[in-house]
Amino acid sequence: MPLYRYKAVTPTGEMQEGDLEGPAQAAVVDRLQSMGLIAILVEETSTRVATRAGLGAFGKSGVSQEDVAVFTQEIATLLKAGLPLDRCLEILIGLSANEPVRQLMTQMREEVRGGAALSKAMEVHPQVFNRFYLNMIRAGEAGGALEVVLQRLNEFMERSRDLRDTVKSALIYPAILVGVAVLSVVVLLMWVVPQFSQMFEESGKALPLPTQIVIAAGDFFRNYWWAMAAAIFGLYAWFTRQMQEPASRYRWDKRLLGLPLVGDLVGKLEVARFSRTLGTLLGNGVTLLTALSIVKETLNNTVMSEGLSAVATQLKEGKGLGKPLMETGLFPKLAVHLVQVGEETGKLQEMLIRVADIYDREVHTTVKRMLSLMEPVLILGLGLVIGGIIMSILVAILSVNDLAL
């Protein structure tokens, strides 16, 4: 029998991993459920290797998160109209113009027609549907409100996308400015400055120090551009490798949180993601411990993610959620106090969503503040660099002309 690698969650929220033999994936899932575990990922070992090697049927280039968001919105609308699930999938197959998405929905339709629940049909594609998505679908099926849960998922994904697009859009203008600055300096040093340096050499006069520096920089760019490109590529490869190692990634994430302005923005982004994800899961019947273990994996900053591990440990000891969050020192006091109020009033889910709304607005405000500071700094820096190069050339021309007179 084939060997399957699985990841599952215990009723107390603990992650378990291991290997099981079984005739089929569904049989392994059923066996895990009989053991009291919630299956998150079950993959045949050969399939797992193929997926990691980029040979999976639905890799990152096949079905994007945007495709998942569109699918969620459309199937929620069709279910709300009263259509059966298999008919909804049939309609979406006909509407989809993306071949990988159409293949995915075709496989899901066949699973559903064979008697499987939607969550069962989705969990065989963990590279497309993450733990958060699957647990939301399971909660909706258990409560008999799948269309409501899909609508909430759609709203959640829209809010997350809006927040992500806000940050990306804010980075476009600074990136253009930096690109123009680098391109302008390279053009000046590699093509403009050499025209004048030949003239200065023919004059045989000593040049001012700023001009000598600019000419030397131009010569270096022309002669060793390949070394600079190799150095940049090597630095990128080194940094990428650092971010793949847990210990190094933790150190970099810790430094990032300590940076002025940037660290504050990253912290607010993570708090908004944490609050909205946890609140959405709790609102759909997922237990707090299980929801916390899922939320931990949605955070990008490993320092804050590890902080949630300590929170989960204290939560098992009956210390609640708010106090352990405060003790980590990683979450804003306002957010923690609101969480504590939610615990005391029995409205934790509503308060978490409110915290997410607050920090969504905080992110927008912080991004605007950073842009208002960044734009003049970049423009001034660009002007100083280009102006300095031009002035060094003009000073040399004037000095040569004075000596000639």
ABEGO torsion letter per residue (X at the ends): XBBBBBBBBBAAGBBBBEBBBBABAAAAAAAAAAAGBBBABBBBAAAAAAAAAGABABBAAABBAAAAAAAAAAAAAAAAAGBBAAAAAAAAAAABABAAAAAAAAAAAAAAAAGBBAAAAAAABAAABBAAAAAAAAAAAAAGBAAAAAAAAAAAAAAAAAAAAAAAAAAAAAAAAAAAAAAAAAAAAAAAAAAAAAAAAAAGBBBBAAAAAAAAAAAAAAAAAAAAAAAAAAAAAAAAAAAABAAAAAAAAAAAAABBGAAAAAAAAAAAAAAAAAAAAAAAGBBAAAAAAAAAAABABAAAAAAAAAAAAAAAAGAEAAAAAAAAGABBAAAAAAAAAAAAAGAAAAAAAAAAAAAAAAAAAAAAAAAAAAAAAAAAAAAAAAAAAAAAAAAAAAAAAAAAX
